[in-house]
Amino acid sequence: MTSHLTHVPAPDGLAPSPQYSHVVWGTGRFVAISGQCAFDASGAVVGEGDAAAQAQQVFANLERCLAAAGAGFGDVVKLTYFVTDMAHLPAVRDARDARFAGAPLPASSAVQVSALVRPELLVEIEAFALVPDRAATEPGDAGADLP
């Protein structure tokens, strides 16, 4: 199957970045994932004071949200990182790179904020994805029951 997303790492006149694609477009069903924080299934904070542990939990939560929409990280077109300190970005990138595993990276933005919803949180990430249209009759299709 041909990819339903087109990544443009460096449009004319812009320097390429190894950290994101400048432009991503595609076709399919639009999925918006609310900002995810480092909460486990019971609502407890994972990795208090540890940006790497929090970033891993956030990406695990994003993965669960994407799966609920019949999507995966390969369908993500945009990530927005909210961090309480820009020094946390290398940990966020490491967690992201483990999930994208050499695939083209989505467009992204990083913003340092003074605080997140709880003081022990260091990282929040939201995602936008485009999920390819699939026949609702395909057996085992995660998106079969979706509108």
DSSP file with accessible surface (Angstrom, degrees, kcal/mol):
  #  RESIDUE AA STRUCTURE BP1 BP2  ACC     N-H-->O    O-->H-N    N-H-->O    O-->H-N    TCO  KAPPA ALPHA  PHI   PSI    X-CA   Y-CA   Z-CA
    1    1 A M              0   0  194      0, 0.0     2,-0.2     0, 0.0     3,-0.1   0.000 360.0 360.0 360.0 133.9    0.0    0.0    0.0
    2    2 A T        -     0   0  127      1,-0.1     0, 0.0     2,-0.0     0, 0.0  -0.519 360.0 -95.9 -74.2 144.9    1.3    3.5   -0.9
    3    3 A S        -     0   0   82     -2,-0.2    -1,-0.1     1,-0.1     0, 0.0  -0.278  21.8-149.5 -60.5 142.5    1.6    5.9    1.9
    4    4 A H  S    S+     0   0   30    126,-0.1    23,-1.3    -3,-0.1     2,-0.4   0.424  77.2  73.2 -92.5   1.3   -1.3    8.2    2.4
    5    5 A L  E     -A   26   0A   9     21,-0.2     2,-0.5    69,-0.1    21,-0.2  -0.915  64.2-155.1-117.8 144.4    1.0   11.0    3.7
    6    6 A T  E     -A   25   0A  61     19,-3.3    19,-2.0    -2,-0.4     2,-0.5  -0.976  11.1-160.3-116.3 125.8    3.5   13.2    2.0
    7    7 A H  E     -A   24   0A  44     -2,-0.5    17,-0.2    17,-0.2    -2,-0.0  -0.921   6.7-167.7-107.1 131.8    6.4   14.6    4.0
    8    8 A V  E     -A   23   0A  35     15,-3.1    15,-1.7    -2,-0.5    14,-1.0  -0.918   5.0-178.3-117.0  98.7    8.3   17.6    2.8
    9    9 A P  S    S+     0   0   72      0, 0.0     8,-0.6     0, 0.0    -1,-0.1   0.816  77.0  14.9 -69.7 -28.0   11.4   17.9    5.0
   10   10 A A  S    S-     0   0   39      6,-0.2     3,-0.1    11,-0.1     4,-0.0  -0.683  70.7-160.5-150.8  90.7   12.7   21.1    3.3
   11   11 A P    >   -     0   0   35      0, 0.0     3,-2.4     0, 0.0    -3,-0.0  -0.276  53.5 -67.2 -60.7 158.9   10.5   23.2    1.0
   12   12 A D  T 3  S+     0   0  169      1,-0.3     3,-0.1     3,-0.0     0, 0.0  -0.197 126.0  18.6 -49.5 130.5   12.4   25.5   -1.3
   13   13 A G  T 3  S+     0   0   88      1,-0.2     2,-0.4    -3,-0.1    -1,-0.3   0.423 105.0 100.4  88.6  -2.0   14.2   28.2    0.6
   14   14 A L  S <  S-     0   0   92     -3,-2.4    -1,-0.2    -4,-0.0     8,-0.0  -0.943  72.3-121.3-117.8 141.8   14.1   26.4    4.0
   15   15 A A        -     0   0   77     -2,-0.4     2,-0.0    -3,-0.1    -3,-0.0  -0.540  35.4-111.0 -74.8 140.9   16.9   24.4    5.6
   16   16 A P        -     0   0   96      0, 0.0    -6,-0.2     0, 0.0    -1,-0.1  -0.352  28.0-148.7 -69.1 154.0   16.0   20.8    6.3
   17   17 A S    >   -     0   0   26     -8,-0.6     3,-0.6     3,-0.5     5,-0.1  -0.990  14.5-152.8-123.2 135.4   15.6   19.7    9.9
   18   18 A P  T 3  S+     0   0  110      0, 0.0    -1,-0.1     0, 0.0     3,-0.1   0.591  95.2  61.0 -77.7  -6.3   16.5   16.2   11.3
   19   19 A Q  T 3  S-     0   0   55      1,-0.2     2,-0.3    86,-0.0     0, 0.0   0.569 115.1  -7.7 -98.0 -13.1   13.9   16.8   14.0
   20   20 A Y    <   -     0   0   78     -3,-0.6    -3,-0.5    85,-0.1     2,-0.4  -0.984  67.3 -98.7-168.0 167.8   10.7   17.2   12.0
   21   21 A S        -     0   0    7     85,-1.2    87,-0.3    -2,-0.3     3,-0.1  -0.848  24.6-144.0 -95.3 137.7    9.1   17.6    8.5
   22   22 A H  S    S+     0   0   53    -14,-1.0     2,-0.4    -2,-0.4    -1,-0.1   0.876  85.7  20.3 -67.5 -36.3    8.3   21.2    7.6
   23   23 A V  E     +A    8   0A  59    -15,-1.7   -15,-3.1    -3,-0.1     2,-0.4  -0.997  62.5 176.6-137.8 136.9    5.1   20.1    5.8
   24   24 A V  E     +A    7   0A  27     -2,-0.4     2,-0.3   -17,-0.2   -17,-0.2  -0.991  10.4 164.7-137.4 132.7    3.0   17.0    5.9
   25   25 A W  E     +A    6   0A 142    -19,-2.0   -19,-3.3    -2,-0.4     2,-0.3  -0.945   6.4 138.9-140.1 165.0   -0.2   16.4    4.0
   26   26 A G  E     -A    5   0A  25     -2,-0.3     2,-0.3   -21,-0.2   -21,-0.2  -0.970  40.8 -91.7-176.6-169.8   -2.4   13.5    3.1
   27   27 A T        +     0   0  103    -23,-1.3     2,-0.3    -2,-0.3   103,-0.1  -0.887  64.3  64.0-125.7 156.0   -5.9   12.1    2.7
   28   28 A G  S    S-     0   0   30     -2,-0.3     2,-0.5   104,-0.1    -2,-0.1  -0.872  84.6 -21.8 134.5-163.4   -8.1   10.3    5.1
   29   29 A R  E     -B  131   0B  65    102,-3.1   102,-2.7    -2,-0.3     2,-0.3  -0.711  61.3-127.3 -89.2 126.6  -10.0   10.7    8.4
   30   30 A F  E     -B  130   0B 129     -2,-0.5     2,-0.4   100,-0.2   100,-0.2  -0.563  26.0-171.3 -76.8 132.7   -8.7   13.5   10.6
   31   31 A V  E     -B  129   0B  16     98,-2.9    98,-2.8    -2,-0.3     2,-0.5  -0.996   6.8-164.2-127.4 126.8   -8.0   12.5   14.2
   32   32 A A  E     -B  128   0B  63     -2,-0.4     2,-0.6    96,-0.2    96,-0.2  -0.954   5.5-160.3-110.9 126.6   -7.1   15.0   17.0
   33   33 A I  E     -B  127   0B  14     94,-3.4    94,-1.5    -2,-0.5     3,-0.1  -0.932  20.1-126.0-108.0 121.6   -5.5   13.6   20.2
   34   34 A S  E     -     0   0B  95     -2,-0.6    91,-0.1    92,-0.2    93,-0.1  -0.201  47.3 -72.7 -58.7 156.4   -5.8   15.8   23.3
   35   35 A G  E     -     0   0B  23     91,-0.1     2,-0.4    89,-0.1    91,-0.3  -0.284  54.7-149.1 -53.6 126.6   -2.6   16.7   25.1
   36   36 A Q  E     -B  125   0B  42     89,-3.0    89,-1.9    -3,-0.1     2,-0.2  -0.849  13.0-168.9-105.0 139.2   -1.4   13.6   26.9
   37   37 A C        -     0   0    9     -2,-0.4     2,-2.0    87,-0.2    87,-0.1  -0.616  43.7 -80.3-115.6 179.8    0.5   13.8   30.2
   38   38 A A  S    S+     0   0    0     85,-0.4     8,-3.2    -2,-0.2     2,-0.4  -0.312  76.1 137.7 -84.8  58.1    2.5   11.1   32.1
   39   39 A F  B     -E   45   0C  53     -2,-2.0     6,-0.2     6,-0.2     2,-0.1  -0.855  43.6-141.7-101.6 139.8   -0.6    9.5   33.8
   40   40 A D    >   -     0   0   59      4,-2.6     3,-2.0    -2,-0.4     6,-0.0  -0.233  43.6 -81.6 -85.2-176.5   -0.9    5.7   34.1
   41   41 A A  T 3  S+     0   0  117      1,-0.3    -1,-0.1     2,-0.1    -2,-0.0   0.747 132.0  50.7 -62.1 -22.4   -4.2    3.9   33.7
   42   42 A S  T 3  S-     0   0  102      2,-0.1    -1,-0.3     0, 0.0    -3,-0.0   0.479 120.8-105.7 -93.1  -2.7   -5.2    4.7   37.3
   43   43 A G  S <  S+     0   0   36     -3,-2.0     2,-0.2     1,-0.3    -2,-0.1   0.483  74.1 138.9  93.1   4.1   -4.4    8.5   36.9
   44   44 A A        -     0   0   43      1,-0.1    -4,-2.6    -5,-0.0    -1,-0.3  -0.568  59.5-107.8 -81.7 146.4   -1.2    8.4   38.9
   45   45 A V  B     -E   39   0C  29     -6,-0.2     2,-0.4    -2,-0.2     3,-0.3  -0.556  30.3-146.9 -73.6 133.0    1.8   10.4   37.6
   46   46 A V  S    S+     0   0   40     -8,-3.2     4,-0.1    -2,-0.3    11,-0.1  -0.857  73.4   8.1 -99.6 132.6    4.6    8.3   36.2
   47   47 A G  S >  S-     0   0   23     -2,-0.4     3,-3.0     1,-0.2     7,-0.3   0.874  74.8-156.7  73.7  42.3    8.2    9.5   36.6
   48   48 A E  T 3  S+     0   0  144     -3,-0.3    -1,-0.2     1,-0.3    73,-0.1  -0.266  82.2   5.6 -54.0 125.8    7.8   12.5   38.9
   49   49 A G  T 3  S+     0   0   66     71,-0.7     2,-0.6     1,-0.1    -1,-0.3   0.446 109.5 104.3  79.3   1.8   10.9   14.7   38.3
   50   50 A D    <>  -     0   0   80     -3,-3.0     4,-2.4     1,-0.2     5,-0.2  -0.887  48.3-172.1-122.6 100.0   12.1   12.4   35.4
   51   51 A A  H  > S+     0   0   13     -2,-0.6     4,-2.8     1,-0.2     5,-0.2   0.860  86.6  53.4 -60.9 -37.2   11.5   13.9   32.0
   52   52 A A  H  > S+     0   0   48      2,-0.2     4,-2.3     1,-0.2    -1,-0.2   0.942 110.9  45.2 -65.2 -45.7   12.6   10.7   30.2
   53   53 A A  H  > S+     0   0   28      2,-0.2     4,-2.1     1,-0.2    -2,-0.2   0.908 114.9  49.1 -64.8 -39.6   10.2    8.5   32.1
   54   54 A Q  H  X S+     0   0    0     -4,-2.4     4,-2.8    -7,-0.3    -2,-0.2   0.928 109.7  50.9 -66.3 -42.5    7.4   11.0   31.6
   55   55 A A  H  X S+     0   0    0     -4,-2.8     4,-2.6     1,-0.2     5,-0.2   0.914 109.2  51.4 -62.2 -40.7    8.1   11.3   27.9
   56   56 A Q  H  X S+     0   0   83     -4,-2.3     4,-2.0     1,-0.2    -1,-0.2   0.924 112.4  46.3 -60.7 -43.8    7.9    7.5   27.6
   57   57 A Q  H  X S+     0   0   35     -4,-2.1     4,-2.5     2,-0.2    -2,-0.2   0.906 110.4  53.1 -65.8 -41.4    4.6    7.4   29.4
   58   58 A V  H  X S+     0   0    0     -4,-2.8     4,-2.7     1,-0.2    -2,-0.2   0.940 110.7  46.4 -60.6 -45.4    3.2   10.2   27.3
   59   59 A F  H  X S+     0   0    0     -4,-2.6     4,-2.4     2,-0.2    -1,-0.2   0.868 110.4  53.5 -68.1 -32.4    4.1    8.4   24.0
   60   60 A A  H  X S+     0   0   15     -4,-2.0     4,-1.9    -5,-0.2    -1,-0.2   0.923 110.9  47.2 -64.0 -41.1    2.6    5.2   25.4
   61   61 A N  H  X S+     0   0   18     -4,-2.5     4,-2.3     2,-0.2    -2,-0.2   0.908 110.7  51.1 -66.9 -41.2   -0.6    7.1   26.1
   62   62 A L  H  X S+     0   0    1     -4,-2.7     4,-3.0     1,-0.2     5,-0.2   0.918 107.8  53.7 -60.4 -41.1   -0.5    8.7   22.6
   63   63 A E  H  X S+     0   0   93     -4,-2.4     4,-2.5     1,-0.2    -2,-0.2   0.912 108.9  48.5 -60.3 -42.1   -0.1    5.2   21.2
   64   64 A R  H  X S+     0   0  155     -4,-1.9     4,-1.8     2,-0.2    -1,-0.2   0.902 112.5  48.5 -64.4 -41.4   -3.2    4.0   23.1
   65   65 A C  H  X S+     0   0   37     -4,-2.3     4,-0.9     2,-0.2    -2,-0.2   0.921 111.6  48.8 -65.4 -44.7   -5.2    7.0   21.9
   66   66 A L  H ><>S+     0   0    0     -4,-3.0     5,-2.8     1,-0.2     3,-1.1   0.925 109.4  52.8 -60.4 -43.8   -4.1    6.5   18.3
   67   67 A A  H ><5S+     0   0   58     -4,-2.5     3,-2.0     1,-0.3    -1,-0.2   0.880 101.7  59.8 -60.3 -36.8   -5.1    2.8   18.4
   68   68 A A  H 3<5S+     0   0   79     -4,-1.8    -1,-0.3     1,-0.3    -2,-0.2   0.779 108.2  45.8 -62.6 -24.0   -8.5    3.8   19.7
   69   69 A A  T <<5S-     0   0   15     -3,-1.1    -1,-0.3    -4,-0.9    -2,-0.2   0.271 122.9-105.5 -99.0   8.3   -8.9    5.7   16.4
   70   70 A G  T < 5S+     0   0    6     -3,-2.0    -3,-0.2     1,-0.3     2,-0.2   0.808  85.2 116.0  73.3  27.6   -7.6    2.9   14.3
   71   71 A A      < -     0   0   16     -5,-2.8    -1,-0.3    -6,-0.1     2,-0.3  -0.717  45.6-163.0-123.8 173.2   -4.3    4.8   13.8
   72   72 A G    >   -     0   0   28     -2,-0.2     3,-2.1    -3,-0.1     4,-0.3  -0.849  47.6 -81.4-143.9-178.6   -0.6    4.5   14.6
   73   73 A F  G >  S+     0   0   15      1,-0.3     3,-1.5    -2,-0.3    27,-0.1   0.813 122.4  66.9 -62.4 -27.4    2.4    6.8   14.7
   74   74 A G  G 3  S+     0   0   53      1,-0.3    -1,-0.3    55,-0.0   -69,-0.1   0.662  98.4  54.1 -66.1 -13.8    2.8    6.4   11.0
   75   75 A D  G <  S+     0   0   18     -3,-2.1    55,-2.4    54,-0.0     2,-0.3   0.492  81.8 113.4 -95.3  -6.6   -0.5    8.3   10.6
   76   76 A V  E <   +C  129   0B   1     -3,-1.5    53,-0.3    -4,-0.3     3,-0.1  -0.505  34.4 173.5 -73.7 129.9    0.6   11.3   12.7
   77   77 A V  E     +     0   0B  20     51,-2.7    30,-2.0     1,-0.3     2,-0.3   0.631  66.6  23.2-105.9 -20.9    1.0   14.6   10.8
   78   78 A K  E     -Cd 128 107B  49     50,-1.8    50,-2.4    28,-0.2     2,-0.4  -0.983  54.7-173.4-152.9 133.5    1.6   17.0   13.7
   79   79 A L  E     -Cd 127 108B   0     28,-2.0    30,-1.6    -2,-0.3     2,-0.5  -0.983   8.0-162.0-121.0 139.4    2.9   16.8   17.2
   80   80 A T  E     -Cd 126 109B  12     46,-2.2    46,-2.1    -2,-0.4     2,-0.5  -0.992   9.5-157.1-121.7 122.7    3.0   19.7   19.6
   81   81 A Y  E     -Cd 125 110B   6     28,-3.1    30,-2.8    -2,-0.5     2,-0.5  -0.868   7.1-169.4-100.8 129.8    5.3   19.5   22.7
   82   82 A F  E     +Cd 124 111B  45     42,-3.3    42,-2.4    -2,-0.5     2,-0.3  -0.984  17.1 172.5-115.6 119.1    4.6   21.4   25.8
   83   83 A V  E     -Cd 123 112B   0     28,-2.5    30,-2.6    -2,-0.5    40,-0.2  -0.949  38.3-141.2-128.4 148.9    7.5   21.3   28.2
   84   84 A T  S    S+     0   0   37     38,-1.9     2,-0.3    -2,-0.3    39,-0.1   0.611  97.4  22.5 -82.7 -10.2    8.2   23.1   31.5
   85   85 A D  S >  S-     0   0   74     37,-0.4     3,-2.5    26,-0.1    -1,-0.3  -0.929  70.8-137.1-155.1 128.5   11.9   23.4   30.5
   86   86 A M  G >  S+     0   0   73     -2,-0.3     3,-1.8     1,-0.3    -1,-0.1   0.741 100.9  76.4 -60.3 -18.9   13.5   23.2   27.0
   87   87 A A  G 3  S+     0   0   73      1,-0.3     4,-0.3     2,-0.1    -1,-0.3   0.692  84.9  65.0 -65.0 -14.4   16.1   21.0   28.6
   88   88 A H  G <> S+     0   0   34     -3,-2.5     4,-1.9     1,-0.2     3,-0.5   0.621  76.8  88.9 -81.5 -12.4   13.5   18.2   28.5
   89   89 A L  H <> S+     0   0   16     -3,-1.8     4,-3.2     1,-0.2     5,-0.3   0.870  79.9  56.8 -59.6 -39.8   13.4   18.1   24.7
   90   90 A P  H  > S+     0   0   73      0, 0.0     4,-2.3     0, 0.0    -1,-0.2   0.928 109.2  47.4 -58.3 -38.5   16.2   15.6   24.2
   91   91 A A  H  > S+     0   0   18     -3,-0.5     4,-2.1    -4,-0.3    -2,-0.2   0.903 112.6  49.3 -66.8 -39.0   14.3   13.1   26.4
   92   92 A V  H  X S+     0   0    0     -4,-1.9     4,-2.7     1,-0.2    -1,-0.2   0.933 111.2  49.3 -65.0 -44.3   11.1   13.8   24.4
   93   93 A R  H  X S+     0   0   81     -4,-3.2     4,-3.2     1,-0.2    -2,-0.2   0.888 108.9  52.7 -63.7 -39.4   12.9   13.3   21.1
   94   94 A D  H  X S+     0   0  109     -4,-2.3     4,-1.8    -5,-0.3    -1,-0.2   0.932 111.7  45.7 -61.0 -44.4   14.4   10.0   22.3
   95   95 A A  H  X S+     0   0    0     -4,-2.1     4,-1.2     2,-0.2    -2,-0.2   0.911 115.0  48.2 -65.3 -41.0   10.9    8.7   23.3
   96   96 A R  H >X S+     0   0    3     -4,-2.7     4,-2.3     1,-0.2     3,-0.7   0.945 109.3  51.9 -63.1 -48.1    9.5   10.0   19.9
   97   97 A D  H 3X S+     0   0   68     -4,-3.2     4,-2.1     1,-0.3     5,-0.3   0.861 104.8  56.7 -61.9 -33.1   12.3    8.4   17.9
   98   98 A A  H 3< S+     0   0   68     -4,-1.8    -1,-0.3    -5,-0.2    -2,-0.2   0.853 112.3  42.6 -64.9 -33.1   11.7    5.0   19.6
   99   99 A R  H << S+     0   0   63     -4,-1.2    -2,-0.2    -3,-0.7    -1,-0.2   0.829 117.2  44.0 -82.8 -34.4    8.1    5.1   18.4
  100  100 A F  H >< S-     0   0    9     -4,-2.3     3,-2.5    -5,-0.1    -2,-0.2   0.709  85.2-164.9 -86.4 -20.3    8.7    6.4   14.9
  101  101 A A  T 3< S-     0   0   84     -4,-2.1    -3,-0.1     1,-0.3    -4,-0.1   0.822  72.3 -37.4  40.8  56.7   11.7    4.0   14.3
  102  102 A G  T 3  S+     0   0   84     -5,-0.3    -1,-0.3     1,-0.3     3,-0.1   0.412 104.4 132.6  83.9  -5.6   13.2    5.7   11.2
  103  103 A A  S <  S-     0   0   40     -3,-2.5    -1,-0.3    -6,-0.2    -3,-0.1  -0.386  74.0 -77.6 -71.4 159.5    9.8    6.6    9.7
  104  104 A P        -     0   0   81      0, 0.0    -1,-0.1     0, 0.0   -83,-0.1  -0.327  54.0-120.9 -57.7 136.5    9.4   10.2    8.4
  105  105 A L        -     0   0   26      1,-0.1   -84,-0.1    -3,-0.1   -85,-0.1  -0.541  23.8-119.8 -81.0 148.2    8.8   12.5   11.3
  106  106 A P        -     0   0    1      0, 0.0   -85,-1.2     0, 0.0   -28,-0.2  -0.220  38.3 -82.5 -74.7 172.6    5.7   14.6   11.4
  107  107 A A  E     -d   78   0B  17    -30,-2.0   -28,-2.0   -87,-0.2     2,-0.3  -0.397  61.0-177.5 -64.6 152.9    5.5   18.4   11.5
  108  108 A S  E     -d   79   0B  25    -87,-0.3     2,-0.3   -30,-0.2   -28,-0.2  -0.996  26.9-160.6-156.3 159.9    6.1   19.6   15.1
  109  109 A S  E     -d   80   0B  55    -30,-1.6   -28,-3.1    -2,-0.3     2,-0.4  -0.983  10.6-155.0-137.8 147.0    6.2   22.6   17.4
  110  110 A A  E     -d   81   0B  42     -2,-0.3     2,-0.4   -30,-0.2   -28,-0.2  -0.994  12.6-177.4-126.6 132.4    7.8   22.8   20.9
  111  111 A V  E     -d   82   0B  62    -30,-2.8   -28,-2.5    -2,-0.4     2,-0.5  -0.994  20.6-141.0-131.6 130.1    6.7   25.3   23.5
  112  112 A Q  E     -d   83   0B 108     -2,-0.4     2,-0.3   -30,-0.2   -28,-0.2  -0.794  26.7-170.2 -87.8 129.6    8.1   26.0   26.9
  113  113 A V        -     0   0   34    -30,-2.6     3,-0.1    -2,-0.5   -31,-0.0  -0.837  31.1-127.3-118.2 157.1    5.3   26.7   29.4
  114  114 A S  S    S-     0   0  130     -2,-0.3     2,-0.3     1,-0.2    -1,-0.1   0.796  88.3 -10.5 -74.6 -25.9    5.4   28.0   33.0
  115  115 A A        -     0   0   64    -32,-0.1    -1,-0.2    -3,-0.0     2,-0.2  -0.981  57.2-139.8-165.2 157.5    3.3   25.1   34.2
  116  116 A L        -     0   0   26      2,-0.4     5,-0.1     5,-0.3     8,-0.0  -0.479  56.0 -73.6-109.3-172.1    1.1   22.1   33.2
  117  117 A V  S    S+     0   0  112     -2,-0.2     3,-0.0     1,-0.1   -80,-0.0   0.760 122.2  29.6 -60.9 -27.1   -2.1   21.0   34.8
  118  118 A R  S >  S-     0   0   95      1,-0.1     3,-1.8     3,-0.0    -2,-0.4  -0.991  82.6-125.2-132.6 143.9   -0.3   19.5   37.8
  119  119 A P  T 3  S+     0   0  122      0, 0.0    -1,-0.1     0, 0.0    -2,-0.1   0.770 106.9  57.7 -63.1 -25.3    3.0   20.8   39.2
  120  120 A E  T 3  S+     0   0   39    -72,-0.1   -71,-0.7     2,-0.0     2,-0.3   0.580  85.6  99.6 -82.4  -6.0    4.8   17.4   39.0
  121  121 A L    <   +     0   0    2     -3,-1.8    -5,-0.3     1,-0.1     3,-0.1  -0.631  40.9 172.8 -84.3 137.5    4.2   17.2   35.2
  122  122 A L        +     0   0   27     -2,-0.3   -38,-1.9     1,-0.2   -37,-0.4   0.611  62.2  38.8-112.6 -22.6    7.1   18.1   32.9
  123  123 A V  E     + C   0  83B   0    -40,-0.2   -85,-0.4   -39,-0.1     2,-0.3  -0.994  49.2 174.2-139.5 137.7    5.8   17.1   29.5
  124  124 A E  E     - C   0  82B  47    -42,-2.4   -42,-3.3    -2,-0.4     2,-0.4  -0.988  11.6-172.7-138.7 139.6    2.5   17.2   27.6
  125  125 A I  E     -BC  36  81B   0    -89,-1.9   -89,-3.0    -2,-0.3     2,-0.3  -0.997   6.4-167.1-136.9 132.4    2.1   16.3   23.9
  126  126 A E  E     - C   0  80B  52    -46,-2.1   -46,-2.2    -2,-0.4     2,-0.3  -0.816  12.4-159.5-111.6 157.6   -0.9   16.6   21.5
  127  127 A A  E     -BC  33  79B   1    -94,-1.5   -94,-3.4    -2,-0.3     2,-0.4  -0.982  14.2-159.6-139.0 148.9   -1.1   14.9   18.1
  128  128 A F  E     +BC  32  78B  59    -50,-2.4   -51,-2.7    -2,-0.3   -50,-1.8  -0.987  21.9 179.7-123.2 137.9   -3.0   15.2   14.9
  129  129 A A  E     -BC  31  76B   0    -98,-2.8   -98,-2.9    -2,-0.4     2,-0.5  -0.930  26.1-144.1-135.9 157.7   -3.3   12.3   12.5
  130  130 A L  E     -B   30   0B  28    -55,-2.4  -100,-0.2    -2,-0.3  -103,-0.1  -0.992  20.7-158.5-120.8 117.8   -4.8   11.4    9.2
  131  131 A V  E     -B   29   0B   0   -102,-2.7  -102,-3.1    -2,-0.5   -60,-0.1  -0.846  22.8-115.4 -99.4 128.6   -6.0    7.8    9.1
  132  132 A P        -     0   0   10      0, 0.0     2,-0.2     0, 0.0  -104,-0.1  -0.318  34.6-104.3 -61.9 144.2   -6.4    6.2    5.6
  133  133 A D        -     0   0  129      3,-0.0     2,-0.3     1,-0.0  -106,-0.0  -0.502  44.9-173.1 -67.4 134.0   -9.9    5.3    4.7
  134  134 A R        -     0   0   94     -2,-0.2     2,-0.2     9,-0.1    -3,-0.0  -0.960  33.8 -95.9-128.7 151.4  -10.5    1.5    4.9
  135  135 A A    >   -     0   0   51     -2,-0.3     3,-1.6     1,-0.2     8,-0.1  -0.454  29.9-139.7 -64.9 128.6  -13.4   -0.7    3.9
  136  136 A A  T 3  S+     0   0   69      1,-0.3    -1,-0.2    -2,-0.2     5,-0.1   0.602  97.6  63.6 -67.6  -8.8  -15.5   -1.2    7.1
  137  137 A T  T 3  S+     0   0  129      2,-0.1    -1,-0.3     3,-0.0    -2,-0.1   0.475  70.0 117.2 -96.3  -3.0  -16.0   -4.8    6.1
  138  138 A E  S X  S-     0   0   96     -3,-1.6     3,-1.6     1,-0.1     6,-0.1  -0.506  72.1-116.6 -66.8 126.3  -12.3   -5.9    6.4
  139  139 A P  T 3  S+     0   0  131      0, 0.0     3,-0.1     0, 0.0    -1,-0.1  -0.367  95.7  11.4 -63.7 137.8  -12.0   -8.5    9.1
  140  140 A G  T 3  S+     0   0   88      1,-0.2     2,-0.5     2,-0.1    -2,-0.1   0.526  85.2 151.2  75.6   5.2   -9.8   -7.4   12.0
  141  141 A D    X   -     0   0   22     -3,-1.6     3,-1.9     1,-0.2     4,-0.3  -0.588  40.7-150.0 -73.7 119.4   -9.7   -3.8   10.8
  142  142 A A  T 3  S+     0   0   71     -2,-0.5     3,-0.4     1,-0.3    -1,-0.2   0.783  97.1  50.6 -61.1 -26.1   -9.3   -1.6   13.9
  143  143 A G  T >  S+     0   0   13    -73,-0.2     3,-1.7     1,-0.2    -1,-0.3   0.431  79.4 101.0 -92.7   4.8  -11.3    1.2   12.2
  144  144 A A  T <  S+     0   0   26     -3,-1.9    -1,-0.2     1,-0.3    -2,-0.1   0.824  86.1  42.4 -61.4 -33.7  -14.2   -1.0   11.2
  145  145 A D  T 3  S+     0   0  161     -3,-0.4    -1,-0.3    -4,-0.3    -2,-0.1   0.387  95.9 101.0 -94.4   5.4  -16.5    0.2   14.0
  146  146 A L    <         0   0   52     -3,-1.7   -77,-0.0     1,-0.1    -3,-0.0  -0.590 360.0 360.0 -89.3 152.9  -15.5    3.8   13.6
  147  147 A P              0   0  152      0, 0.0    -1,-0.1     0, 0.0    -2,-0.0  -0.187 360.0 360.0 -65.3 360.0  -17.6    6.4   11.9
